Structure formats: C-alpha cells, structure tokens
C-alpha cells in the first residue's frame, strides 16, 4: 500500500486506496467503496493497520467538531441531459 497523507473531510479531491477499497474524501462525508481481503499474512496486516488508522483519523475529525449535526441530508443529485442523445 502506498503511504499518503489523507486528512478526512479536508477537500473534495483526495482518494486513498487500501487493498481494493477506494476511500474518497469529501468536505461532508467519506465514501468507501470496493472490497478488501484482510489475509492472515504481512500484506493483510498492513492493510488492516492502514484501515484502522484511516478510521481512527475519521473518528478524531468527527469528535473534534463542535457543530456536528444529528444527521446530514443525502447528497444533492443533479440530472443533466444526455449530451450524446
């Protein structure tokens, strides 16, 4: 796994990969998609530790926010005309 400085909720650009997981940074949410096998070997341990650190960083960022709402609304989705139609 490539080491990267991923600061949760810092921007709309960062993407972190752990195994076959893709972790996308947003200002109001972190999106995790894909899958991962945490195998009983050194590679599995490294992925598990990276995932553990990511979640610890997310929790720390959330706990540090005094204005944390009970729940965010779903993200706004905009429908656009198909430019190829």
LOPADO-604177 format. One record per residue: residue number from 1; x, y, z of N, C-alpha, C, CB in turn. Coordinates in steps of 0.001 Angstrom, whole numbers, plus 500000, padded with zeros to 6 digits. Each point is the difference from the previous one (the first is absolute). Glycine has a CB too. Example, Ala and Ser with C-alpha at 12.3 -4.5 7.8 and 13.67 -1.06 7.14 Angstrom:
BEGIN
  num    n_px    n_py    n_pz   ca_px   ca_py   ca_pz    c_px    c_py    c_pz   cb_px   cb_py   cb_pz
    1  513190  494310  507800  499110  501190  500000  500900  501200  500000  498108  498827  501246
    2  501542  502223  498034  500820  501190  500060  499230  501090  500730  501184  499372  497855
//
This chain:
BEGIN
  num    n_px    n_py    n_pz   ca_px   ca_py   ca_pz    c_px    c_py    c_pz   cb_px   cb_py   cb_pz
    1  500830  498816  500000  499170  501184  500000  500875  501247  500000  498180  498751  501207
    2  501449  502218  497990  500738  501252  499912  499610  500908  501169  500120  499796  497473
    3  500864  500720  503222  499760  500898  501134  499621  501381  499472  501636  498707  501454
    4  497294  501851  499075  499500  501284  499539  499463  500789  501183  499447  499026  497744
    5  500624  502291  502161  499433  500853  501040  498560  500290  499630  502256  501034  500541
    6  496836  498244  500063  498566  500127  499753  499387  500608  501246  499950  498007  498402
    7  499582  503235  501499  499379  500677  501128  498490  499967  499764  502046  501514  500395
    8  497210  497709  500402  498564  499888  499788  499296  501357  500023  500101  497740  501024
    9  498981  502433  498029  499150  501182  499877  500773  501265  499616  498500  498967  501680
   10  502714  500894  497822  500839  501169  499707  499746  500591  498616  501709  499034  501505
   11  497831  500142  497553  499833  500496  498636  499084  499068  499208  502285  501066  500089
   12  497535  499247  498661  499152  499204  499103  500848  499258  498974  498124  501640  500312
   13  503141  498145  499967  500887  499464  498977  500723  498715  500384  500275  502305  499265
   14  500060  497510  501978  500852  498872  500380  499272  498665  499887  501236  501521  501530
   15  499495  497504  497960  499525  498619  499954  501121  499130  500546  498466  500436  497989
   16  501185  498680  502933  500952  499082  500606  499569  498587  499627  500506  501601  501935
   17  500444  497548  497713  499710  498607  499689  500637  499102  501036  499858  500533  497558
   18  499326  498566  502994  500483  498974  500921  499444  498691  499470  500113  501582  502040
   19  500761  497520  497551  499530  498792  499333  499227  500414  498765  499894  498713  502183
   20  498889  500777  497689  499138  500401  498892  498920  500963  500476  500442  497808  498869
   21  499791  502847  502271  499101  501047  500482  500447  501335  499433  499522  498709  502120
   22  499518  502095  497534  500261  501364  499570  499330  500912  501017  500143  499357  497517
   23  500637  501483  503137  499488  500913  501015  500082  501408  499413  500727  498475  501945
   24  498103  502144  497860  499922  501318  499378  499706  501059  501052  499217  498963  497847
   25  501572  502082  502135  499838  501102  500938  498956  500974  499482  502380  499746  500753
   26  496785  500741  500135  499037  501056  499718  500027  500953  501192  498521  498466  498555
   27  500905  502689  501274  499970  500956  501105  499025  499585  501084  500613  501790  498407
   28  498350  497450  501215  498980  499621  500978  499834  498498  500166  498857  502095  499442
   29  501940  497099  499854  499884  498545  500138  501234  499321  499422  497489  500160  499878
   30  502722  498619  500554  501042  499137  499452  499261  498848  499329  501761  500642  501794
   31  498548  499093  496950  499351  498923  499270  500983  498845  499843  498508  501645  498774
   32  501069  497173  501679  500830  498804  499902  499287  499010  499094  500997  500367  502315
   33  499665  499201  496627  499400  499029  499097  501038  498949  499629  498403  501743  499104
   34  501115  497109  500470  500882  498920  499598  499986  498873  501001  501417  501633  498817
   35  499621  497564  501166  500110  498893  500942  501460  499797  500386  497950  498907  499013
   36  502223  500355  502038  501342  499736  500495  500022  498634  500665  500436  502470  500322
   37  500631  496794  499477  500243  498754  500716  501125  500271  500989  499238  498546  498028
   38  500461  501341  503245  501023  500167  501025  500577  498609  500266  498836  502052  501058
   39  502156  497612  498174  500600  498666  500041  500904  499843  501217  499889  499889  497501
   40  500306  498861  502907  500829  499697  501174  501467  499922  499576  498083  498740  501099
   41  502438  502405  498452  501403  500098  499608  500451  501448  500187  499761  498081  498331
   42  501465  502224  501292  500534  501352  500193  499217  501042  499196  502262  499000  500407
   43  497324  500635  498382  499229  500936  499172  498643  500291  500654  501156  499135  497911
   44  498204  499842  502624  498725  500185  500682  500144  500861  501237  499263  497801  499136
   45  501817  501984  501597  500272  500812  501183  500194  501468  499617  501049  498006  501119
   46  499698  502241  497815  500235  501379  499563  498694  500675  499583  502309  499354  499251
   47  496844  499923  500015  498712  500567  499600  499117  500261  501219  500165  498799  497799
   48  499811  500270  503153  499186  500158  501208  500464  501215  500802  499605  497509  500069
   49  501695  502662  500048  500530  501148  500740  499682  501312  499294  501830  498549  500890
   50  498242  501459  497780  499671  501216  499244  498521  500340  500160  501828  499484  498342
   51  497324  499499  501619  498567  500214  500189  499700  500483  501415  499524  498228  498293
   52  501145  501185  502682  499827  500409  501395  500409  501466  500179  500421  497623  500761
   53  500695  502780  498644  500475  501385  500116  499029  500958  499322  502378  499187  500060
   54  497129  500429  498762  499028  500837  499301  498771  500243  500867  500820  499108  497805
   55  498615  499824  502757  498796  500145  500820  500279  500795  501276  499157  497828  499082
   56  502019  502001  501503  500366  500790  501181  500073  501490  499642  501286  498027  500938
   57  499259  502285  497886  500080  501401  499556  498606  500577  499741  502256  499534  498981
   58  496851  499662  500423  498630  500449  499756  499295  500285  501324  499920  498658  497864
   59  500182  500421  503081  499358  500180  501312  500559  501238  500701  499647  497505  500187
   60  501656  502690  499763  500609  501178  500646  499479  501293  499386  502055  498654  500496
   61  497829  501390  498181  499485  501202  499335  498549  500265  500403  501557  499593  498063
   62  497640  499356  502000  498595  500169  500383  499861  500438  501456  499369  498261  498319
   63  501411  501152  502565  499933  500354  501418  500460  501430  500247  500384  497609  500576
   64  500466  502917  498567  500521  501356  500175  499009  501073  499556  502285  499085  499675
   65  496655  500524  499644  499028  500972  499498  498927  500282  501043  500426  499212  497659
   66  499479  502042  502744  498993  500397  500985  498625  500144  499351  501779  501172  501326
   67  498192  499058  497359  498739  500259  499296  499482  498781  499243  500697  502369  499793
   68  499620  496450  500688  499615  498768  499312  498475  499818  500077  502258  498953  500545
   69  497053  501057  498304  498536  499851  500018  499596  498554  500290  499801  501899  498366
   70  498948  497876  502021  499533  498632  500252  500116  499118  498759  498436  500901  501723
   71  501232  499647  497098  500094  499241  498752  500010  500972  498830  498814  498016  501035
   72  502034  501704  497974  500025  500821  498792  498906  499542  499041  502481  500386  500274
   73  497004  500535  498906  499092  499566  498943  500796  499239  498932  498455  501981  500440
   74  500866  497214  498742  500731  499313  498935  500637  501010  499057  498429  498048  500162
   75  502647  501574  499170  500649  500947  499090  499056  500388  498861  502246  499008  500571
   76  497865  502230  498986  499173  500482  498896  500418  499303  498711  499697  502238  501140
   77  499312  497317  498116  500256  499339  498718  499344  500822  498920  500127  497706  501066
   78  500643  502615  497921  499490  500826  498914  499915  499135  498748  500993  502120  501015
   79  497859  497909  498314  499828  499279  498742  500249  500960  498857  498334  498409  501039
   80  502476  501158  498022  500299  500826  498835  499595  499258  498738  501906  501118  501217
   81  497821  499628  497734  499658  499394  498713  501197  499236  499460  498345  501838  499527
   82  501370  497062  499790  501053  499187  499390  500576  500790  498819  498872  497801  500716
   83  502413  502561  499358  500587  500792  498908  500193  499178  498720  501151  501400  501722
   84  498704  497284  498347  500214  499134  498849  498692  499585  499330  502077  499188  501090
   85  496791  501273  499465  498695  499597  499446  499625  500828  498798  499287  499288  502254
//
